[in-house]
């Protein structure tokens, strides 16, 4: 009989202590499960549109389930959020690069790339809307947002063009022309064409200004690769079904260029140039120009991750109550005490373990429990667990997978924990010396 078919908690055959092998194994598993949950591993990639949250934050919808709507938060975590306003699709998504603690390049005049990118994106949006396009920005304020969330927004909104706006740093080689760079997806004709058109529009905007420019050998439109011939930049690699491009207007690290970019009218002109390039791409068959050979360079700055990202609380905690018989509750308390945990923690961890087991490679899909196999979760002794917006998403997912209520899935997780904690350690086989009939050895 599968453990999930039990309707009462498994009673440990022997008292447990933190030193027993099964307990050590379970504590180790706890660390693995919680670490994986914190990293977002196992997050579904299939999306079901998007909704608008507070302050016009775009939240891709991961699943619409009976227990709640699961969305991808600004930090790229799955949370339950039921108050979103349906949003999208749109014609164009603009991504103002960097944000929050990830400042990007910083000019000698104090101009910060994350702020410059946002201002240019605002101007590009206004220009595109004047042309009749619907436009979304991945962020509309200074916000820490990992690349996986930016690409999730773009994938959810299904635009005809996705452009990530950046400004460069690091070049020291003098040039007679602006060092504008664009990067396209590998072997994608439409992405290549968009990159060539954007290079033309942005570089031709800056070219008339008398500035001591800098550039690198990658000036123009190219693609930066890592093995095995995949895009180095996650913005391009994680949007394979979209036409995606990165544009690096000028070099903030070059003081004269930073001074030029600090002018509000230049920021507006750059935004309009990007809009003009996108319009040309969508309305003509222009091929673009400035193409450079692809090159391999897997090294990145390490930005664009969710490290240190803190989500705003969009949904209040939800309390779910599960009932136990006196015998079941005694088992629960004994298991929690033996492991050094609270019953609250044990119940919460049980649900996370259900999710962890479901995510293991090669695991068969969960099938809903038959009515007579559903755990009875309405006994006289109750435990109420407060689930925050992220943990609640795990609870809702597991309830949907097993075809039971959130109350019942809490009971199911508790059953699993008591069952696992009660497993006896395997007995080690005797060595050769102990296996001899007289116990002697030569």
GUFI-247095 format. One line per 5 residues: number of its first residue (from 1); their letters; for each residue x, y, z of C-alpha. Coordinates in steps of 0.1 Angstrom, whole numbers. Last residue first. Layout:
// GUFI-247095
NUM	a	X:Y:Z ~ ...
//
This chain:
// GUFI-247095
442	xxxxx	437:-164:106 ~ 404:-152:120 ~ 382:-163:148 ~ 345:-157:153 ~ 338:-194:157
437	xxxxx	313:-198:128 ~ 328:-171:107 ~ 305:-142:98 ~ 319:-118:124 ~ 353:-119:107
432	xxxxx	338:-115:72 ~ 319:-84:82 ~ 283:-85:93 ~ 257:-67:71 ~ 247:-33:84
427	xxxxx	211:-32:97 ~ 189:-7:78 ~ 177:23:99 ~ 141:20:110 ~ 115:42:93
422	xxxxx	94:62:118 ~ 106:96:106 ~ 95:87:71 ~ 59:77:82 ~ 56:107:105
417	xxxxx	66:131:77 ~ 44:114:51 ~ 13:115:73 ~ 20:152:81 ~ 21:160:44
412	xxxxx	-12:142:39 ~ -28:161:67 ~ -17:194:52 ~ -30:181:19 ~ -64:176:35
407	xxxxx	-67:211:47 ~ -57:224:13 ~ -85:204:-2 ~ -80:173:-23 ~ -74:164:-60
402	xxxxx	-39:152:-54 ~ -24:176:-79 ~ -47:205:-70 ~ -39:202:-33 ~ -2:200:-41
397	xxxxx	-3:232:-62 ~ -23:251:-36 ~ 1:242:-8 ~ 31:251:-29 ~ 15:285:-37
392	xxxxx	8:290:-1 ~ 45:288:7 ~ 51:318:-15 ~ 22:340:-4 ~ 27:332:33
387	xxxxx	10:302:49 ~ -2:304:85 ~ -8:269:99 ~ -36:260:122 ~ -34:227:141
382	xxxxx	-66:210:154 ~ -75:183:179 ~ -111:171:173 ~ -105:154:139 ~ -114:170:106
377	xxxxx	-85:160:83 ~ -96:125:71 ~ -70:117:44 ~ -84:110:10 ~ -81:73:1
372	xxxxx	-119:66:1 ~ -125:94:-24 ~ -98:83:-48 ~ -67:104:-48 ~ -59:125:-78
367	xxxxx	-30:112:-98 ~ 6:125:-94 ~ 27:123:-125 ~ 54:96:-124 ~ 88:107:-111
362	xxxxx	115:105:-137 ~ 133:136:-124 ~ 122:146:-89 ~ 96:174:-89 ~ 68:154:-73
357	xxxxx	91:143:-45 ~ 100:180:-38 ~ 63:190:-39 ~ 53:164:-13 ~ 84:174:7
352	xxxxx	71:210:7 ~ 38:198:21 ~ 56:179:49 ~ 78:209:57 ~ 47:230:66
347	xxxxx	33:203:88 ~ 67:197:105 ~ 72:235:110 ~ 39:239:127 ~ 45:208:148
342	xxxxx	76:225:161 ~ 110:209:152 ~ 137:191:172 ~ 134:159:152 ~ 123:138:181
337	xxxxx	99:166:193 ~ 83:169:159 ~ 78:131:157 ~ 63:129:191 ~ 40:158:185
332	xxxxx	27:142:152 ~ 23:108:168 ~ 3:123:197 ~ -18:142:172 ~ -27:110:154
327	xxxxx	-37:92:186 ~ -58:122:198 ~ -75:124:164 ~ -63:151:141 ~ -79:183:125
322	xxxxx	-63:206:100 ~ -67:244:99 ~ -54:266:71 ~ -45:302:79 ~ -37:325:49
317	xxxxx	-9:351:50 ~ -18:384:32 ~ -12:387:-5 ~ 10:412:-24 ~ 38:412:2
312	xxxxx	67:428:-16 ~ 94:404:-28 ~ 130:406:-16 ~ 158:400:-41 ~ 192:393:-24
307	xxxxx	203:369:-51 ~ 176:368:-78 ~ 201:369:-106 ~ 206:395:-133 ~ 241:404:-125
302	xxxxx	270:379:-126 ~ 292:402:-148 ~ 292:376:-176 ~ 318:353:-191 ~ 307:329:-218
297	xxxxx	325:346:-246 ~ 323:329:-280 ~ 319:352:-310 ~ 294:356:-339 ~ 307:376:-368
292	xxxxx	296:412:-371 ~ 266:428:-388 ~ 265:466:-392 ~ 233:465:-413 ~ 195:462:-413
287	xxxxx	175:440:-436 ~ 145:463:-442 ~ 113:442:-447 ~ 91:469:-435 ~ 64:476:-409
282	xxxxx	75:456:-378 ~ 112:462:-382 ~ 108:498:-392 ~ 86:504:-362 ~ 112:487:-339
277	xxxxx	139:509:-353 ~ 118:541:-350 ~ 110:532:-313 ~ 148:528:-306 ~ 155:561:-323
272	xxxxx	126:578:-303 ~ 142:565:-270 ~ 176:578:-281 ~ 161:612:-289 ~ 144:614:-255
267	xxxxx	176:605:-237 ~ 194:631:-258 ~ 168:658:-248 ~ 172:649:-212 ~ 210:655:-213
262	xxxxx	229:630:-191 ~ 237:609:-222 ~ 260:636:-236 ~ 279:639:-204 ~ 282:601:-202
257	xxxxx	296:601:-237 ~ 323:626:-228 ~ 332:606:-196 ~ 336:572:-214 ~ 324:546:-189
252	xxxxx	288:554:-199 ~ 296:538:-233 ~ 268:543:-258 ~ 235:527:-270 ~ 238:490:-259
247	xxxxx	208:473:-275 ~ 197:437:-266 ~ 174:419:-291 ~ 145:394:-289 ~ 122:381:-315
242	xxxxx	102:357:-294 ~ 99:319:-292 ~ 134:313:-278 ~ 130:338:-250 ~ 153:324:-223
237	xxxxx	185:325:-245 ~ 180:362:-255 ~ 175:377:-221 ~ 198:351:-206 ~ 228:365:-225
232	xxxxx	254:339:-234 ~ 233:327:-263 ~ 239:291:-271 ~ 266:274:-292 ~ 273:245:-269
227	xxxxx	290:263:-253 ~ 287:301:-249 ~ 278:327:-274 ~ 277:364:-280 ~ 257:374:-311
222	xxxxx	264:403:-334 ~ 252:437:-345 ~ 277:466:-346 ~ 307:475:-325 ~ 320:442:-313
217	xxxxx	357:451:-319 ~ 353:476:-291 ~ 343:512:-290 ~ 351:547:-278 ~ 339:581:-290
212	xxxxx	356:615:-287 ~ 324:634:-292 ~ 313:657:-320 ~ 276:648:-324 ~ 265:638:-359
207	xxxxx	270:600:-351 ~ 246:598:-321 ~ 213:593:-340 ~ 230:572:-368 ~ 242:548:-341
202	xxxxx	208:543:-327 ~ 189:539:-359 ~ 215:517:-377 ~ 221:494:-347 ~ 183:491:-342
197	xxxxx	179:479:-378 ~ 207:454:-376 ~ 194:440:-343 ~ 159:437:-357 ~ 172:418:-388
192	xxxxx	193:394:-366 ~ 162:387:-344 ~ 142:381:-375 ~ 167:357:-390 ~ 173:337:-358
187	xxxxx	205:317:-361 ~ 217:328:-326 ~ 196:355:-310 ~ 207:391:-314 ~ 230:415:-298
182	xxxxx	233:452:-305 ~ 263:475:-301 ~ 269:512:-304 ~ 305:523:-303 ~ 298:557:-318
177	xxxxx	321:566:-347 ~ 357:579:-350 ~ 368:555:-323 ~ 392:555:-294 ~ 397:522:-276
172	xxxxx	390:522:-238 ~ 358:502:-236 ~ 346:491:-202 ~ 310:501:-199 ~ 278:500:-220
167	xxxxx	243:513:-220 ~ 213:490:-219 ~ 178:486:-233 ~ 163:451:-237 ~ 141:448:-267
162	xxxxx	113:423:-272 ~ 94:424:-305 ~ 62:409:-318 ~ 51:405:-282 ~ 38:373:-265
157	xxxxx	28:389:-231 ~ 37:358:-211 ~ 70:353:-228 ~ 80:389:-222 ~ 70:388:-185
152	xxxxx	88:354:-180 ~ 119:370:-197 ~ 120:398:-172 ~ 114:373:-144 ~ 142:350:-154
147	xxxxx	165:380:-158 ~ 161:389:-121 ~ 142:420:-110 ~ 153:445:-84 ~ 131:476:-90
142	xxxxx	138:513:-97 ~ 105:521:-114 ~ 84:511:-144 ~ 97:476:-148 ~ 92:450:-176
137	xxxxx	78:477:-197 ~ 47:471:-219 ~ 37:486:-253 ~ 6:486:-274 ~ 15:501:-308
132	xxxxx	-4:530:-325 ~ 26:551:-337 ~ 21:575:-308 ~ 23:544:-286 ~ 57:536:-301
127	xxxxx	70:572:-293 ~ 56:570:-257 ~ 72:536:-251 ~ 106:547:-265 ~ 106:577:-242
122	xxxxx	98:556:-212 ~ 125:531:-222 ~ 151:559:-224 ~ 142:570:-189 ~ 144:534:-176
117	xxxxx	178:527:-192 ~ 192:560:-178 ~ 181:550:-142 ~ 197:515:-143 ~ 227:530:-161
112	xxxxx	236:554:-133 ~ 248:590:-142 ~ 272:600:-115 ~ 293:623:-137 ~ 321:597:-140
107	xxxxx	294:574:-155 ~ 281:544:-137 ~ 275:510:-155 ~ 249:487:-142 ~ 232:496:-109
102	xxxxx	222:462:-97 ~ 211:470:-62 ~ 176:479:-75 ~ 175:480:-113 ~ 193:465:-143
97	xxxxx	181:467:-179 ~ 150:487:-190 ~ 131:459:-208 ~ 108:470:-235 ~ 79:447:-246
92	xxxxx	62:454:-279 ~ 29:444:-296 ~ 10:435:-264 ~ -9:405:-250 ~ -18:416:-225
87	xxxxx	-32:422:-190 ~ -58:407:-167 ~ -61:427:-134 ~ -46:409:-105 ~ -64:404:-71
82	xxxxx	-59:366:-67 ~ -22:364:-59 ~ -6:331:-48 ~ 32:332:-51 ~ 58:316:-74
77	xxxxx	91:333:-71 ~ 107:353:-99 ~ 117:383:-78 ~ 89:404:-93 ~ 65:376:-84
72	xxxxx	56:348:-108 ~ 18:341:-105 ~ -3:314:-89 ~ -40:320:-90 ~ -59:304:-61
67	xxxxx	-72:272:-45 ~ -93:262:-76 ~ -62:267:-98 ~ -51:293:-124 ~ -14:285:-131
62	xxxxx	18:303:-139 ~ 4:338:-145 ~ 31:364:-154 ~ 30:394:-130 ~ 33:428:-144
57	xxxxx	38:456:-118 ~ 14:484:-125 ~ 20:500:-90 ~ 1:471:-74 ~ -5:440:-96
52	xxxxx	-13:437:-133 ~ -20:402:-147 ~ -3:380:-172 ~ -10:352:-197 ~ -11:315:-188
47	xxxxx	26:306:-186 ~ 44:273:-189 ~ 78:276:-172 ~ 70:258:-140 ~ 94:264:-111
42	xxxxx	111:232:-102 ~ 141:251:-87 ~ 130:284:-71 ~ 162:288:-52 ~ 144:290:-19
37	xxxxx	125:258:-26 ~ 157:240:-34 ~ 173:251:-2 ~ 141:241:18 ~ 141:206:2
32	xxxxx	178:200:6 ~ 179:211:43 ~ 149:191:51 ~ 164:160:35 ~ 194:163:58
27	xxxxx	170:164:88 ~ 152:134:74 ~ 184:114:70 ~ 196:124:105 ~ 163:111:118
22	xxxxx	165:79:99 ~ 201:73:112 ~ 193:79:149 ~ 211:108:166 ~ 183:132:168
17	xxxxx	163:107:189 ~ 135:84:180 ~ 114:61:201 ~ 106:28:184 ~ 79:14:161
12	xxxxx	69:49:149 ~ 31:51:144 ~ 20:60:109 ~ -7:86:109 ~ -42:76:100
7	xxxxx	-59:76:65 ~ -32:57:46 ~ -34:57:8 ~ -5:83:5 ~ 19:58:20
2	xx	13:34:-9 ~ 0:0:0
//
